[in-house]
Amino acid sequence: MTNDTKKQTTMSSGILLPQLLLSTLFICAYAALVYVIVIGDVETSDSTMPVLLIIVGSLTSSMTSVMSFWFGSSSGSKEKSRNGKDGN
């Protein structure tokens, strides 16, 4: 069984479905929040703006974790351990 076949089998069996759904939900919510703050016509008081900026900053730093899961070392490590090639 090739790597592509194993990956397709994993995806079709639904093992990554919760991660996919949560990642999609997080990215959509993040994009909507940034759109509303940057483009939208949201009136904020001087006291709520620092709170909004902290929330956006936290979500932005979490976005790197989501992207790393799908494209970074976490994804590569999982593939490597699935294949039984731990570098030994």
BATORNU-313402 format. One line per field, with one value per residue: x, y, z of N, C-alpha, C in turn; residue in one letter. Coordinates in Angstrom, 3 decimals, decimal comma, always signed. Atoms other than C-alpha are relative to their C-alpha. Example, Ala and Ser with C-alpha at 12.3 -4.5 7.8 and 13.67 -1.06 7.14 Angstrom:
BATORNU-313402
n.x <- c(+0,890 | -0,820)
n.y <- c(-1,190 | -1,190)
n.z <- c(+0,000 | -0,060)
ca.x <- c(+12,300 | +13,670)
ca.y <- c(-4,500 | -1,060)
ca.z <- c(+7,800 | +7,140)
c.x <- c(+0,900 | -0,770)
c.y <- c(+1,200 | +1,090)
c.z <- c(+0,000 | +0,730)
type <- c(A | S)
END
This chain:
BATORNU-313402
n.x <- c(+0,849 | -0,829 | +0,329 | +1,227 | +1,118 | +0,221 | +0,577 | +1,374 | +0,740 | +0,172 | +0,970 | +1,318 | +0,542 | +0,514 | -0,850 | -0,353 | +1,192 | +0,148 | -1,024 | +0,342 | +1,152 | -0,398 | -0,901 | +0,819 | +0,804 | -0,891 | -0,475 | +1,141 | +0,315 | -1,100 | +0,134 | +1,173 | -0,334 | -0,924 | +0,772 | +0,885 | -0,795 | -0,737 | +0,845 | +1,351 | +0,325 | +0,202 | -0,327 | -0,559 | -0,450 | -1,440 | -0,334 | +0,132 | -0,953 | -1,126 | +0,484 | +0,141 | -1,324 | -0,570 | +0,701 | -0,484 | -1,377 | +0,021 | +0,487 | -1,030 | -1,056 | +0,573 | +0,091 | -1,230 | +0,124 | +0,893 | -0,725 | -1,080 | +0,578 | +0,286 | -1,097 | -1,297 | -0,690 | +0,952 | +0,493 | -1,098 | -0,279 | +1,057 | -0,210 | -1,177 | +0,317 | +0,924 | -0,766 | -0,942 | -1,353 | -0,296 | -1,363 | -0,918)
n.y <- c(-1,172 | -1,195 | -1,093 | -0,644 | +0,894 | -0,019 | -1,298 | +0,004 | +0,909 | -0,680 | -1,074 | +0,531 | +0,714 | -0,990 | -0,178 | -1,408 | -0,827 | -1,013 | -1,026 | -0,791 | -0,845 | -1,032 | -0,938 | -0,814 | -0,892 | -0,996 | -0,918 | -0,830 | -0,939 | -0,961 | -0,881 | -0,844 | -0,982 | -0,980 | -0,784 | -0,918 | -1,041 | -0,827 | -0,527 | -0,276 | -1,284 | +0,309 | -1,094 | +0,478 | -1,057 | +0,030 | +1,025 | +1,355 | +0,232 | +0,854 | +1,370 | +0,565 | +0,228 | +1,167 | +1,181 | +0,231 | +0,467 | +1,398 | +0,836 | +0,026 | +0,929 | +1,349 | +0,342 | +0,689 | +1,393 | +0,692 | +0,188 | +0,962 | +1,334 | +0,507 | -0,138 | -0,059 | +1,175 | +0,941 | +0,843 | +0,863 | +0,963 | +1,010 | +0,866 | +0,801 | +1,035 | +0,943 | +0,834 | +0,783 | -0,482 | -0,989 | -0,444 | +0,972)
n.z <- c(+0,000 | +0,102 | -0,913 | +0,449 | -0,279 | -1,448 | -0,347 | +0,462 | -0,865 | -1,274 | +0,183 | +0,305 | -1,147 | -0,928 | -1,167 | -0,102 | +0,152 | -1,058 | +0,152 | +1,176 | -0,329 | -0,961 | +0,676 | +0,905 | -0,837 | -0,584 | +1,040 | +0,425 | -1,078 | -0,042 | +1,161 | -0,216 | -1,028 | +0,577 | +0,971 | -0,712 | -0,661 | +0,959 | +1,067 | -0,488 | -0,604 | -1,412 | -0,903 | -1,261 | -0,903 | -0,244 | -0,988 | +0,554 | +1,084 | -0,420 | -0,186 | +1,343 | +0,563 | -0,680 | +0,533 | +1,367 | -0,116 | -0,459 | +1,104 | +1,034 | -0,402 | +0,094 | +1,424 | +0,383 | -0,450 | +0,939 | +1,252 | -0,239 | -0,058 | +1,348 | +0,957 | -0,650 | -0,515 | -0,604 | +1,080 | +0,420 | -1,067 | +0,003 | +1,167 | -0,240 | -0,978 | +0,653 | +0,897 | -0,788 | +0,258 | -1,026 | +0,152 | -0,599)
ca.x <- c(+0,000 | +1,527 | +1,576 | -1,163 | -3,371 | -2,874 | -3,677 | -6,829 | -7,892 | -7,346 | -9,315 | -12,151 | -12,466 | -13,212 | -10,267 | -9,365 | -12,958 | -13,138 | -9,841 | -10,989 | -14,316 | -12,786 | -10,048 | -12,585 | -14,819 | -11,882 | -10,579 | -14,043 | -14,725 | -11,301 | -11,820 | -15,282 | -13,963 | -11,103 | -13,477 | -15,916 | -13,171 | -11,229 | -13,899 | -17,127 | -18,810 | -18,322 | -18,457 | -16,203 | -15,456 | -11,940 | -12,131 | -13,131 | -10,554 | -7,603 | -9,704 | -10,568 | -6,928 | -5,875 | -8,532 | -7,435 | -3,795 | -4,564 | -6,542 | -3,769 | -1,188 | -3,532 | -3,852 | -0,216 | -1,002 | -3,838 | -1,674 | +1,202 | -1,106 | -2,068 | +1,135 | +3,908 | +5,917 | +2,899 | +1,558 | +4,954 | +5,501 | +2,146 | +2,859 | +6,275 | +4,912 | +2,112 | +4,665 | +6,806 | +9,831 | +10,841 | +14,339 | +15,820)
ca.y <- c(+0,000 | +3,339 | +6,519 | +8,096 | +5,044 | +5,035 | +8,739 | +8,313 | +5,357 | +7,397 | +10,349 | +8,212 | +6,246 | +9,475 | +9,400 | +13,006 | +14,217 | +15,857 | +17,660 | +18,791 | +20,090 | +21,918 | +23,439 | +24,637 | +26,088 | +27,859 | +29,341 | +30,546 | +32,114 | +33,774 | +35,160 | +36,455 | +38,170 | +39,826 | +40,905 | +42,436 | +44,294 | +45,509 | +45,980 | +46,003 | +48,993 | +48,082 | +50,838 | +50,161 | +52,228 | +53,065 | +50,519 | +47,534 | +48,002 | +46,579 | +43,527 | +42,963 | +43,312 | +40,754 | +38,319 | +38,768 | +38,346 | +35,126 | +33,752 | +34,714 | +32,834 | +29,833 | +29,973 | +28,927 | +25,795 | +24,899 | +25,432 | +23,488 | +20,563 | +20,285 | +21,407 | +21,362 | +18,958 | +17,455 | +16,160 | +14,802 | +13,156 | +11,427 | +10,134 | +8,923 | +7,046 | +5,536 | +4,211 | +2,814 | +4,880 | +6,628 | +7,231 | +4,183)
ca.z <- c(+0,000 | -1,040 | +1,029 | -1,092 | -0,700 | +3,071 | +3,258 | +1,178 | +3,319 | +6,478 | +5,122 | +3,785 | +7,007 | +8,871 | +11,265 | +10,498 | +10,213 | +13,676 | +13,095 | +9,673 | +10,971 | +13,931 | +11,784 | +9,233 | +11,941 | +13,602 | +10,339 | +9,280 | +12,680 | +12,678 | +9,169 | +10,092 | +13,220 | +11,372 | +8,590 | +11,051 | +12,904 | +9,855 | +7,189 | +9,159 | +10,642 | +14,282 | +16,843 | +19,803 | +22,836 | +23,898 | +26,710 | +24,532 | +21,779 | +23,794 | +24,653 | +20,985 | +19,994 | +22,616 | +21,354 | +17,734 | +18,750 | +20,611 | +17,693 | +15,289 | +17,327 | +17,466 | +13,689 | +13,394 | +15,406 | +13,060 | +9,993 | +11,543 | +12,179 | +8,519 | +6,811 | +9,392 | +11,444 | +13,247 | +9,959 | +8,950 | +12,314 | +12,146 | +8,644 | +9,717 | +12,739 | +10,624 | +8,193 | +11,006 | +10,019 | +13,215 | +11,956 | +13,650)
c.x <- c(+0,902 | -0,449 | -1,312 | -1,222 | -0,319 | -0,669 | -1,466 | -0,866 | -0,271 | -1,059 | -1,399 | -0,608 | -0,479 | +0,856 | +0,339 | -1,213 | -0,180 | +1,024 | -0,319 | -1,150 | +0,375 | +0,935 | -0,777 | -0,832 | +0,866 | +0,433 | -1,126 | -0,359 | +1,071 | -0,130 | -1,189 | +0,291 | +0,926 | -0,733 | -0,871 | +0,795 | +0,642 | -0,934 | -1,352 | -0,136 | -0,329 | +0,442 | +0,504 | +0,407 | +1,505 | +0,390 | -0,089 | +1,013 | +1,208 | -0,412 | -0,153 | +1,358 | +0,692 | -0,640 | +0,496 | +1,445 | +0,091 | -0,455 | +1,029 | +1,128 | -0,506 | -0,109 | +1,264 | -0,023 | -0,871 | +0,737 | +1,141 | -0,530 | -0,177 | +1,218 | +1,379 | +0,501 | -0,942 | -0,517 | +1,072 | +0,326 | -1,048 | +0,168 | +1,167 | -0,310 | -0,992 | +0,752 | +1,011 | +1,447 | +0,307 | +1,429 | +1,006 | +0,604)
c.y <- c(+1,245 | +1,048 | +0,668 | -0,855 | -0,014 | +1,301 | +0,074 | -0,904 | +0,657 | +1,086 | -0,552 | -0,752 | +0,948 | +0,231 | +1,478 | +0,926 | +1,006 | +1,126 | +0,923 | +0,948 | +1,117 | +1,029 | +0,937 | +1,005 | +1,116 | +1,029 | +0,919 | +1,035 | +1,084 | +1,007 | +0,948 | +1,091 | +1,078 | +0,879 | +1,038 | +1,133 | +0,944 | +0,687 | +0,485 | +1,347 | -0,217 | +1,193 | -0,586 | +1,194 | -0,144 | -1,109 | -1,418 | -0,305 | -0,821 | -1,463 | -0,687 | -0,295 | -1,196 | -1,281 | -0,323 | -0,491 | -1,449 | -0,937 | -0,094 | -0,950 | -1,445 | -0,461 | -0,717 | -1,462 | -0,806 | -0,273 | -1,003 | -1,426 | -0,580 | -0,004 | -0,113 | -1,331 | -0,997 | -0,976 | -0,978 | -1,055 | -1,099 | -0,962 | -0,951 | -1,138 | -1,020 | -0,978 | -0,879 | +0,382 | +1,113 | +0,514 | -0,927 | -0,890)
c.z <- c(+0,000 | +1,007 | -0,373 | +0,307 | +1,486 | +0,422 | -0,419 | +0,867 | +1,342 | -0,117 | -0,241 | +1,170 | +1,086 | +1,219 | +0,198 | -0,099 | +1,136 | -0,112 | -1,173 | +0,304 | +0,965 | -0,627 | -0,911 | +0,785 | +0,579 | -1,041 | -0,472 | +1,059 | +0,105 | -1,153 | +0,175 | +1,030 | -0,548 | -1,014 | +0,702 | +0,641 | -1,012 | -0,997 | +0,524 | +0,666 | +1,473 | +0,836 | +1,316 | +0,851 | +0,208 | +0,968 | -0,564 | -1,095 | +0,442 | +0,191 | -1,351 | -0,621 | +0,656 | -0,527 | -1,404 | +0,027 | +0,446 | -1,103 | -1,122 | +0,370 | -0,030 | -1,451 | -0,460 | +0,438 | -0,952 | -1,308 | +0,164 | +0,068 | -1,398 | -0,903 | +0,620 | +0,510 | +0,651 | -1,044 | -0,454 | +1,033 | +0,034 | -1,169 | +0,243 | +0,977 | -0,574 | -0,881 | +0,736 | -0,210 | +0,982 | -0,084 | +0,631 | -1,048)
type <- c(M | T | N | D | T | K | K | Q | T | T | M | S | S | G | I | L | L | P | Q | L | L | L | S | T | L | F | I | C | A | Y | A | A | L | V | Y | V | I | V | I | G | D | V | E | T | S | D | S | T | M | P | V | L | L | I | I | V | G | S | L | T | S | S | M | T | S | V | M | S | F | W | F | G | S | S | S | G | S | K | E | K | S | R | N | G | K | D | G | N)
END
